[in-house]
């Protein structure tokens, strides 16, 4: 590319690329969650054209590989994600899943704990750790970790609701409902 253009135009191109990148990430997450792996892969390729290599992209490639049963490539992608970002908790947790699937529960626990070390608020890692402890027969540790996962998920859900348009509108909607009820009571008692 040539030199940066002066003024707003230079910033607006960057902003547009960032918005496109965020939309592609949402699409990748949605497609992966519902199992539309080809669509997720197509969006991932588009994302990598914009952003280049990233821990997010390699982690998602690992998830797609794992969902397709290719655990060797899944493991390699998760490791590549960690090479790009050694603090990427999701990749550690996903590596734990690879080891859990292979029956290496000790290694799975180590990776889940590493995910928690990177992000102490990452509910999925606590959940996965609880599942492994249950498999190992350590019910006390299983319950502790599953309770922590549940607590973190509730906190996250409350935050997401508060940040969503529905969460912001709800207090206003309740105020309007209250005013309407008061007005109806006043009119019917006249």
C-alpha positions in Angstrom: 0.0 0.0 0.0 1.0 3.6 -0.5 1.6 6.2 2.2 -1.2 7.1 4.6 -3.7 9.5 3.4 -4.1 12.6 5.5 -7.2 13.4 7.5 -10.3 11.4 8.1 -9.9 9.1 5.1 -6.9 7.3 6.6 -8.7 6.6 9.8 -12.0 5.7 8.2 -10.4 2.8 6.2 -8.9 1.4 9.3 -12.3 1.7 11.1 -14.1 0.0 8.2 -11.5 -2.9 8.3 -12.0 -3.2 12.1 -15.8 -3.3 11.8 -15.5 -5.9 9.0 -13.1 -7.9 11.2 -15.5 -7.8 14.2 -18.5 -8.8 12.0 -16.5 -11.7 10.6 -15.6 -12.8 14.1 -19.3 -12.8 15.1 -20.1 -14.8 12.0 -17.4 -17.3 12.7 -18.6 -17.7 16.3 -22.2 -18.2 15.2 -21.4 -20.6 12.4 -19.1 -22.6 14.6 -21.7 -22.8 17.4 -24.4 -24.1 15.1 -22.1 -26.5 13.3 -21.9 -24.8 10.0 -18.2 -25.4 9.7 -17.8 -24.7 6.0 -19.3 -21.2 6.5 -17.1 -20.7 9.5 -14.0 -21.7 7.5 -14.9 -19.4 4.6 -15.4 -16.5 7.0 -12.1 -17.4 8.7 -10.3 -17.2 5.4 -11.8 -13.7 4.8 -10.7 -12.7 8.3 -7.2 -13.8 7.8 -7.0 -11.8 4.6 -7.9 -8.7 6.6 -6.1 -9.4 9.9 -3.4 -11.9 9.0 -2.5 -14.6 11.4 -4.0 -14.4 14.9 -4.5 -16.5 17.9 -8.3 -16.2 17.4 -8.1 -17.5 13.9 -5.9 -20.5 14.7 -8.0 -21.3 17.8 -11.1 -21.4 15.5 -9.3 -23.5 12.9 -8.5 -25.9 15.8 -12.1 -26.0 16.8 -13.2 -26.8 13.3 -10.6 -29.5 13.0 -11.7 -31.0 16.3 -15.4 -31.0 15.3 -14.4 -32.8 12.1 -12.6 -35.4 14.1 -9.1 -34.3 13.1 -7.5 -34.1 16.5 -3.9 -34.0 15.2 -4.5 -30.8 13.2 -6.7 -29.4 16.0 -3.8 -29.8 18.4 -1.4 -28.1 16.0 -3.7 -25.2 15.5 -4.2 -24.7 19.2 -0.5 -24.7 19.7 0.0 -22.2 16.9 -2.6 -19.9 18.6 -0.6 -20.1 21.8 2.7 -19.4 19.9 1.0 -16.2 18.7 -0.5 -15.3 22.1 0.8 -17.3 25.1 -2.0 -15.9 27.2 -4.9 -17.1 25.0 -7.0 -19.0 27.6 -9.4 -20.5 25.0 -6.6 -22.3 23.2 -5.3 -23.8 26.5 -8.8 -25.0 27.3 -9.2 -26.4 23.9 -5.9 -28.2 24.2 -7.2 -29.6 27.4 -10.2 -30.9 25.5 -7.9 -32.7 23.0 -6.0 -34.4 25.8 -9.3 -35.3 27.6 -10.6 -36.9 24.4 -7.3 -38.9 24.1 -7.8 -40.1 27.7 -4.8 -38.1 29.2 -6.7 -36.6 32.1 -3.6 -35.4 33.9 -2.5 -33.3 30.8 -6.1 -32.1 30.3 -6.1 -30.8 33.9 -2.8 -29.0 33.4 -4.1 -27.2 30.3 -7.4 -26.2 32.0 -5.5 -24.8 34.9 -3.2 -22.9 32.5 -6.3 -21.4 30.9 -7.5 -20.3 34.4 -4.1 -18.8 35.1 -4.4 -16.7 32.0 -8.1 -15.7 32.6 -9.5 -16.4 36.1 -12.9 -15.4 34.8 -13.0 -18.0 32.0 -16.0 -20.1 33.0 -15.5 -22.8 30.3 -12.1 -23.8 31.8 -13.6 -24.3 35.2 -16.4 -26.3 33.7 -14.0 -28.5 31.8 -11.9 -29.0 34.9 -15.0 -30.0 36.8 -15.9 -32.6 34.2 -12.4 -34.1 34.2 -12.4 -34.3 38.0 -15.7 -36.0 37.8 -14.2 -38.5 35.4 -11.4 -39.1 37.8 -13.8 -39.7 40.6 -12.8 -36.6 42.6 -16.3 -35.4 43.3 -15.3 -32.6 45.7 -13.0 -30.9 43.2 -15.6 -31.6 40.4 -18.3 -29.8 42.4 -16.0 -26.9 43.4 -15.1 -26.2 39.7 -18.6 -26.7 38.4 -20.0 -24.3 41.0 -17.3 -21.7 40.0 -18.2 -22.1 36.3 -21.9 -21.6 37.1 -21.1 -18.5 39.1 -19.0 -17.0 36.4 -21.6 -17.8 33.7 -24.3 -16.1 35.7 -22.1 -13.0 36.2 -21.3 -12.9 32.5 -24.9 -13.3 31.5 -25.9 -10.4 33.8 -23.2 -8.2 32.2 -24.2 -9.2 28.7 -27.9 -8.4 29.5 -27.0 -5.1 31.1 -24.9 -4.2 28.0 -27.5 -5.3 25.5 -30.2 -3.0 24.1 -32.8 -5.1 25.9 -31.0 -4.6 29.2 -30.8 -0.9 28.7 -34.5 -0.5 27.6 -36.0 -2.6 30.4 -35.9 0.0 33.2 -37.5 2.5 30.9 -40.1 0.0 29.8 -40.9 -0.7 33.5 -41.2 3.0 34.2 -43.7 3.4 31.3 -45.7 0.4 32.5 -45.8 1.8 36.0 -47.0 5.2 34.7 -49.7 3.6 32.6 -50.9 1.5 35.6 -51.0 4.6 37.8 -52.8 6.5 35.2 -55.4 3.7 34.8 -55.9 3.5 38.5 -56.4 7.2 38.7 -58.9 7.3 35.8 -60.9 4.3 37.1 -61.2 5.8 40.6 -62.5 9.2 39.4 
